[in-house]
Amino acid sequence: MKSSALIALCLVASAVANPFLKYKRDMEARAHFVANSNPNSGGASFASAATASLASSVYSFTQIVDHFGKQIGANGASTFVQKYFVSATYYKQGGPVLYFVQGESPADDPTLFGLVGQLAQRESALIVSLEHRFYGPQSVPTSDFSKSSLQLLTSEQNIEDIVNFKTQFPSLFPQYKLTTNTKWIAVGGSYPGFLAAVLREKHSDHFFAAHASSAPVLAKIDFWEYAYAVDQGVPNLGDGGSKQCMFGWTNAVKQFDAIVDQYLANNDYAGLQAFKRKFWLGTVTNVGDFGAAVTGVLASSVQYGPASSQWTSDGTWIEAVCGPNYYTSFTNPNATPSQLIADLQDLFVKNMQYQKFSSNDDPKIANIFDSAKTGLDISTSNTGVLWVNQFCREFGYFQNTVPKANWTESYSPYSKFVTTDYYLWACRAILQDQTVSPQVDQTNAYYGGLGMTQSNILWVNGQYDPWHWLSPWNGAPNPAQQTSVVIPAGTHCSDFSGGSGSAWINTIVSTWDKWVKAPITTSDASTTYKQSFTTTTLSKTKTTSIMNSSITSARASTTFAPKCNHNECSAGPLLNKGCSACAIAVCIQDPYCCQNQWDSTCVSEVKQYCTTVKC
């Protein structure tokens, strides 16, 4: 892989930085996450006796290149080959199919995840998983990643890949004796969690249920809540993270922006260039790329937990920024601006050295950190453009700086230069297309956004996962027929590690038990809705027909949660669960406070569970 761009499986992008750099940072964090979710590595808390024998066999499937038109793939072919996995270790005839949804990275053997083995063993399930088109070298339908080729990379094409594969699978493996009554349950985390929910929402005749972990089902352009979650998560996730540390960090970001502002105001581009060189980013041309790279380094630590995001071989990013052994200016309320900037520079350069960059003049730096250069290569080795193509066209997910009205410190944890305008520029520069803009309204209308109401969807989110803001974390859209679980102190796809004893894992297991035992009803055989909205140019007629379809509309409001109707330190009416980080923390432990009344017991729990509020 020449460069990078966001991530998948359990990963939709974390670190700010340009879209390529996001993917690189998240792939590193993801590798650690997968390793520690594997029951055979000793990293997972695994209730059942999964062993190495659970590993899947790998096969190839002949797939349709274009489900909605006649575009051809490599060498003029109308089909291509996709990689897929099958594990029958725990399968017993009559058991369900656990369909593990893959996402925006090369496919992982699904048995690497503790929860998958745990559920397969308990439910006697067959594990099946198809690689997402384009994201693995064995599953690419085109000979290059040109603009024309990438028109075939959409969530809807992938959904139809899965349905076509699922339809043909029983005939490929007659020995498993799968029937029309076999329950297929989609399981996915992050973007694949979104896909899992969509498979149930739009193809309920094929998928009986969906387990959607950390699923960002709401497409949103200005996703500033991600940076807000970084501010909330660092003090609560260990490795020495603290409120004092975040105050110091945001102050350092404020000083960083002030210096860049001064150079720009004075048209002192030589001075700005010299400043960038101090971070080994002299070859980076856009100040958005520069600010995003430097100030987005804590994101993966919150998305996956501190242990998943390594600063250098000496420790994690949180240990470096918040601990006592490295850069104490971030925890020193009396640190001067020059001390903060000097530490920020050294912190960043040490990590550049850890990544094997040789100096400011290393030519590899521009290929990763400069959006204007990362999209010039259209060969299939430049996999960084793939996820960029999807979020820039379909989902948005722009992890912008926090607006001043929502600061919890004296400044945002991300640079002021990380904005929607910056992301649009980066999208257009990387994709070499000046018309690109995320079609989030069409995406939400087509899929349902936060209004997916089909039965048998399990929503699982981590308390500190930034992506929970785009998922139904504070209540299922159809509470009578869906379940929503928030894992206390959880991060991105925390449930995939498996476990036992906790209330959240008991809810997951009991939900699966209920699904597997439930009878098949006529409502599980509804007509499949198949219609493409991602055409080269959306006509008014096509857009209107989609908007007026039977799909549930997304919630009208995509803004941040309302303010609390009274102070957390005062007894009174119930508080909206999403009105503050403190309300979230208390209500996860004591739902009564957000369902009935915020009484004196809730007030006393503020001291126990809240780090941001002092009564």
Residue pairs with C-beta under 8 A, 6 or more apart in sequence:
1 381
1 382
1 383
1 384
2 367
2 377
2 381
2 382
2 383
2 384
3 20
3 23
3 24
3 367
3 368
3 374
3 382
3 384
4 20
4 21
4 22
4 23
4 24
4 25
4 27
4 368
4 383
4 384
5 13
5 19
5 20
5 22
5 23
5 24
5 374
5 383
5 384
5 385
5 386
5 387
5 388
5 430
6 12
6 13
6 19
6 22
6 23
6 26
6 104
6 387
6 388
6 391
7 13
7 14
7 22
7 23
7 26
7 27
7 30
7 104
7 105
7 190
7 387
8 30
8 102
8 103
8 104
8 105
8 132
8 135
8 190
8 191
8 192
8 387
9 30
9 34
9 102
9 103
9 104
9 105
9 108
9 189
9 190
9 192
10 30
10 33
10 189
10 190
10 192
10 213
10 214
10 492
10 493
10 496
11 26
11 27
11 29
11 30
11 33
11 103
11 104
11 105
11 189
11 190
11 191
11 303
11 492
11 493
12 103
12 104
12 190
12 191
12 214
12 216
12 397
12 467
13 19
13 22
13 23
13 26
13 387
13 391
13 397
13 399
14 22
14 25
14 26
14 29
14 299
14 300
14 302
14 303
14 304
14 466
14 492
15 21
15 22
15 25
15 26
15 296
15 297
15 299
15 300
16 22
16 227
16 292
16 293
16 295
16 296
16 299
16 399
16 414
16 415
16 418
17 25
17 289
17 292
17 293
17 296
17 369
18 288
18 289
18 292
18 293
18 369
18 370
18 371
18 374
18 426
18 430
19 371
19 374
19 384
19 387
19 388
19 391
19 392
19 423
19 426
19 427
19 430
20 368
20 369
20 371
20 374
20 384
20 388
20 430
21 292
21 293
21 368
21 369
22 296
23 384
23 387
24 368
24 384
25 297
25 299
25 300
25 309
26 300
26 303
27 105
28 300
28 309
28 310
29 300
29 303
29 304
29 308
29 309
30 105
30 304
30 308
32 304
32 307
32 308
32 309
32 310
33 304
33 308
33 492
33 493
34 108
34 112
34 113
35 41
35 43
36 43
36 44
36 307
36 308
36 497
37 43
37 44
37 112
37 113
37 114
37 115
37 496
37 497
37 498
38 44
38 112
38 113
38 114
39 46
39 50
39 51
39 114
39 117
39 498
40 50
40 51
40 52
43 497
44 114
44 497
44 498
44 499
45 114
45 497
45 498
45 499
45 500
46 114
46 117
46 118
46 498
46 499
47 118
47 498
47 499
47 500
47 505
48 117
48 118
48 121
48 122
49 121
50 111
50 114
50 117
50 118
50 121
53 89
54 87
54 89
54 90
54 111
54 117
54 120
55 87
55 109
55 111
56 85
56 86
56 87
56 109
56 110
56 111
56 127
56 129
57 85
57 86
57 87
58 83
58 84
58 85
59 83
59 84
59 85
59 86
59 172
60 81
60 82
60 83
60 84
60 138
61 81
61 82
61 83
61 84
61 130
61 165
61 168
61 172
62 79
62 80
62 81
62 82
63 79
63 80
63 81
63 82
63 133
63 141
63 161
63 164
63 165
64 78
64 79
64 160
64 161
64 164
65 71
65 72
65 73
65 77
65 78
65 79
65 80
65 141
65 152
66 72
66 78
66 152
66 157
67 156
67 157
67 160
67 161
67 164
67 532
68 156
68 157
68 160
68 532
69 532
70 78
71 148
71 151
71 152
72 78
73 79
73 80
73 141
73 142
73 143
73 152
74 80
74 140
74 141
74 142
74 143
75 143
80 133
80 139
80 140
80 141
81 138
81 139
82 130
82 131
82 133
82 138
82 139
82 161
82 165
83 107
83 130
83 131
83 136
83 138
83 139
84 128
84 129
84 130
84 131
84 165
85 100
85 107
85 109
85 110
85 111
85 127
85 128
85 129
86 126
86 127
86 128
86 173
87 110
87 111
87 120
87 126
87 127
88 126
88 127
88 176
89 111
89 120
89 127
90 117
90 120
90 121
90 124
90 125
91 120
91 124
91 125
91 126
91 127
91 176
92 124
93 176
93 177
94 124
95 123
95 124
95 125
95 126
95 516
96 123
96 124
96 125
96 126
96 182
96 183
96 184
96 185
96 208
96 515
96 516
97 125
97 126
97 127
97 128
97 169
97 178
97 182
97 183
97 184
97 185
98 110
98 116
98 119
98 120
98 123
98 125
98 126
98 127
98 128
98 185
98 187
99 128
99 129
99 162
99 166
99 184
99 185
99 186
99 187
99 199
99 207
100 110
100 113
100 116
100 127
100 128
100 129
100 187
100 188
101 129
101 162
101 186
101 187
101 188
101 192
101 193
101 195
101 196
101 199
102 108
102 129
102 130
102 131
102 132
102 135
102 188
102 192
103 132
103 135
103 188
103 190
103 191
103 192
103 195
104 132
104 135
104 191
104 386
104 387
104 390
105 135
106 131
106 135
106 136
106 137
107 129
107 130
107 131
107 132
107 135
107 136
107 139
109 129
110 116
110 127
110 129
111 117
111 120
111 127
113 496
113 497
113 498
114 496
114 497
114 498
114 499
115 495
115 496
115 497
115 498
115 499
115 508
116 127
116 187
116 496
117 498
118 498
119 125
119 187
119 509
119 512
120 126
120 127
122 509
122 512
122 513
123 512
123 513
123 516
125 185
126 176
126 178
128 169
130 161
130 162
130 165
131 138
131 139
132 139
132 158
132 161
132 192
133 139
133 140
133 141
133 152
133 153
133 157
133 158
133 161
134 140
134 141
134 142
134 152
134 153
134 386
135 383
135 386
137 380
140 380
141 152
142 149
142 152
142 380
143 149
143 380
144 378
144 379
144 380
145 378
145 379
145 380
145 382
145 383
145 385
145 386
146 378
147 431
147 432
147 433
149 378
150 385
150 386
150 389
150 431
151 534
151 536
153 386
153 389
153 390
154 390
154 393
154 394
154 534
155 194
155 195
155 198
155 390
155 394
155 447
156 446
156 532
156 533
156 534
158 195
159 195
159 198
159 199
159 202
159 203
160 530
162 195
162 199
163 199
163 203
163 206
163 528
166 184
166 206
166 207
167 206
169 178
170 176
170 178
170 179
170 182
181 520
183 208
183 209
183 515
183 516
183 520
184 206
184 207
184 208
185 207
185 208
185 209
185 210
185 211
185 512
185 515
186 195
186 196
186 197
186 199
186 200
186 207
186 209
186 210
186 211
187 196
187 210
187 211
187 213
188 194
188 195
188 196
188 210
188 211
188 212
188 213
188 215
189 213
189 214
189 215
189 492
189 493
189 495
189 496
190 213
190 214
190 215
190 216
190 467
190 492
190 493
191 216
193 211
193 212
193 213
193 214
193 215
193 216
193 471
193 493
194 212
194 215
194 216
194 217
194 447
196 210
196 211
196 212
196 215
197 210
197 212
197 215
197 217
197 452
197 457
197 459
198 217
198 447
198 448
198 452
199 206
199 207
199 210
200 207
200 208
200 209
200 210
200 452
200 454
200 456
200 457
201 210
201 447
201 448
201 452
201 453
201 454
201 457
201 551
202 447
202 528
202 529
202 551
203 528
203 529
204 454
204 523
204 524
204 525
204 526
205 524
205 525
205 526
205 527
205 528
206 528
208 456
208 515
208 520
208 524
209 456
209 457
209 458
209 515
210 456
210 457
210 458
211 458
211 460
211 508
211 512
212 457
212 458
212 459
212 460
212 471
213 460
213 461
213 493
213 495
213 496
214 460
214 461
214 462
214 465
214 467
214 468
214 471
214 492
214 493
215 459
215 467
215 471
216 395
216 397
216 467
216 470
216 471
217 447
217 448
217 449
217 450
217 452
217 470
217 471
217 472
218 444
218 449
218 450
218 470
218 471
218 554
218 555
218 558
219 394
219 395
219 396
219 397
219 438
219 440
219 443
219 444
219 449
220 395
220 396
220 397
220 440
220 470
220 558
221 396
221 398
221 420
221 438
221 440
222 396
222 398
222 400
222 420
223 396
223 397
223 398
223 399
223 400
223 469
223 470
224 399
224 400
224 401
224 402
224 403
224 406
224 560
225 466
225 469
225 470
225 560
226 299
226 399
226 466
226 467
226 469
227 399
227 400
227 401
227 402
227 412
227 413
227 414
227 418
228 402
228 406
228 408
228 560
229 302
229 464
229 465
229 466
229 468
229 469
230 298
230 299
230 302
230 413
230 414
230 466
231 246
231 250
231 402
231 408
231 409
231 412
231 413
232 408
232 464
232 581
232 612
233 241
233 301
233 302
233 464
233 466
233 491
234 241
234 242
234 245
234 246
234 249
234 298
234 301
234 302
234 318
234 322
235 241
235 242
235 243
235 245
235 246
235 611
235 612
236 464
236 489
236 611
237 301
237 302
237 305
237 306
237 318
237 464
237 489
237 491
238 305
238 306
238 318
239 301
239 306
239 307
239 316
239 318
239 319
239 322
239 323
240 318
240 319
240 322
240 323
240 324
241 301
241 306
241 318
241 322
242 322
242 331
243 611
243 612
244 331
244 333
245 321
245 322
245 330
245 331
246 409
246 413
247 333
247 409
247 410
248 329
248 330
248 331
248 332
248 333
248 335
248 340
249 298
249 321
249 330
249 413
250 407
250 409
250 410
250 411
250 412
250 413
251 335
251 340
251 409
251 410
251 411
252 329
252 330
252 340
252 341
252 343
252 344
253 295
253 411
253 412
253 413
253 414
253 415
254 410
254 411
255 337
255 340
255 341
256 291
256 294
256 295
256 341
256 344
256 415
257 291
257 411
257 415
257 416
257 417
258 337
259 275
259 341
260 272
260 275
260 287
260 290
260 291
260 415
260 417
262 268
263 269
263 271
263 272
263 275
264 272
264 287
272 287
273 282
276 282
276 284
276 290
277 360
278 345
278 349
279 290
279 293
279 294
279 345
279 348
279 349
279 352
280 348
280 349
280 352
280 357
280 359
280 360
280 362
280 365
281 290
281 293
281 294
281 360
281 365
281 369
282 360
282 361
283 360
283 361
283 363
283 365
283 366
283 369
283 370
284 290
284 293
284 365
284 366
284 369
284 370
285 370
285 372
286 370
286 371
286 372
286 422
286 425
286 426
287 417
288 417
288 418
288 419
288 422
288 423
288 425
288 426
289 369
289 370
289 371
289 422
289 426
290 417
291 414
291 415
291 416
291 417
291 418
292 414
292 415
292 417
292 418
292 422
293 369
294 344
294 348
294 415
295 413
295 414
295 415
295 418
296 399
296 414
296 418
297 317
297 347
297 348
297 351
298 309
298 317
298 318
298 321
298 413
299 399
299 466
300 308
300 309
300 317
301 308
301 309
301 316
301 317
301 318
302 464
302 465
302 466
302 491
303 465
303 466
303 467
303 491
303 492
304 491
304 492
305 491
306 316
306 317
306 318
306 319
307 316
309 316
309 317
309 318
310 316
310 317
310 354
311 317
311 319
311 320
311 347
311 350
311 351
311 354
312 320
312 350
312 351
312 353
312 354
313 354
314 320
314 326
315 323
315 325
315 326
319 325
319 326
320 326
320 327
320 347
320 350
321 327
321 330
321 347
322 330
322 331
324 331
326 347
327 343
327 346
327 347
328 335
329 335
329 339
329 340
329 342
329 343
330 340
330 343
332 339
352 365
357 364
357 365
366 373
367 373
367 374
368 374
371 425
371 426
371 429
371 430
372 429
374 382
374 384
374 385
374 430
375 382
375 385
375 388
375 429
375 430
375 431
375 432
376 432
378 385
384 430
385 430
385 431
388 427
388 430
388 431
389 431
391 397
391 438
392 423
392 427
392 430
392 431
392 436
392 437
392 438
393 436
393 438
393 439
393 534
394 438
394 439
394 440
394 443
394 534
395 438
395 440
395 443
396 438
396 440
397 470
398 420
398 423
398 438
399 414
399 418
399 466
400 414
400 418
400 419
400 420
400 423
401 412
401 414
401 415
401 416
401 417
401 418
401 419
402 412
402 413
402 414
404 412
406 560
408 581
408 612
424 436
424 437
427 436
427 437
427 438
428 434
428 435
428 436
439 533
439 534
439 538
442 533
442 534
442 538
442 543
442 546
443 449
444 553
444 554
445 546
445 547
445 551
445 553
445 554
446 531
446 533
446 546
446 549
446 551
447 551
448 551
448 552
448 553
448 554
449 553
449 554
449 555
450 471
450 472
450 477
450 554
450 555
451 477
451 552
451 553
451 554
451 555
452 472
452 477
452 552
453 477
453 478
453 482
453 552
454 478
455 478
455 481
455 482
455 523
456 481
456 482
456 515
457 476
457 478
457 482
457 483
458 482
458 483
458 485
458 508
458 511
458 512
459 471
459 472
459 473
459 476
459 482
459 483
459 484
459 485
460 485
460 487
460 495
460 504
460 508
461 467
461 468
461 471
461 473
461 484
461 485
461 486
461 487
461 490
462 468
462 486
462 487
462 489
462 490
462 491
462 492
462 493
462 494
463 486
463 487
463 488
463 489
463 490
463 584
463 585
463 588
464 489
464 490
464 491
465 490
465 491
465 492
465 493
465 494
466 492
467 492
468 486
469 560
472 482
472 484
473 484
473 486
473 578
474 484
474 486
474 561
474 577
474 578
475 484
475 577
476 482
476 483
476 484
477 552
483 507
483 511
485 495
485 504
485 507
485 508
486 504
486 584
486 588
487 494
487 495
487 502
487 504
488 504
488 588
488 589
490 504
495 504
495 505
495 508
498 505
499 505
529 549
529 550
529 551
531 545
531 546
531 549
533 542
533 543
533 546
535 542
561 576
561 578
561 579
562 576
562 578
562 579
563 579
563 580
564 575
564 576
564 579
564 580
564 583
565 572
565 573
565 575
565 576
565 579
566 572
566 573
566 575
566 598
568 575
568 580
568 582
568 583
568 586
568 598
568 603
568 606
568 610
568 613
568 615
569 603
569 606
569 613
569 615
570 598
570 603
571 597
571 598
571 599
571 600
571 602
571 603
572 597
572 598
573 597
573 598
574 593
574 594
574 595
574 596
574 597
574 598
575 583
575 587
575 593
575 594
575 598
575 602
576 583
576 594
577 583
577 584
577 587
577 594
578 584
580 612
580 613
581 610
581 612
582 606
582 609
582 610
582 612
582 613
583 593
583 594
585 609
585 610
586 593
586 594
586 602
586 605
586 606
586 609
586 610
587 593
587 594
587 595
589 605
589 608
589 609
590 601
590 602
590 605
592 599
592 601
592 602
593 599
593 601
593 602
593 605
603 615
606 613
606 615
607 615
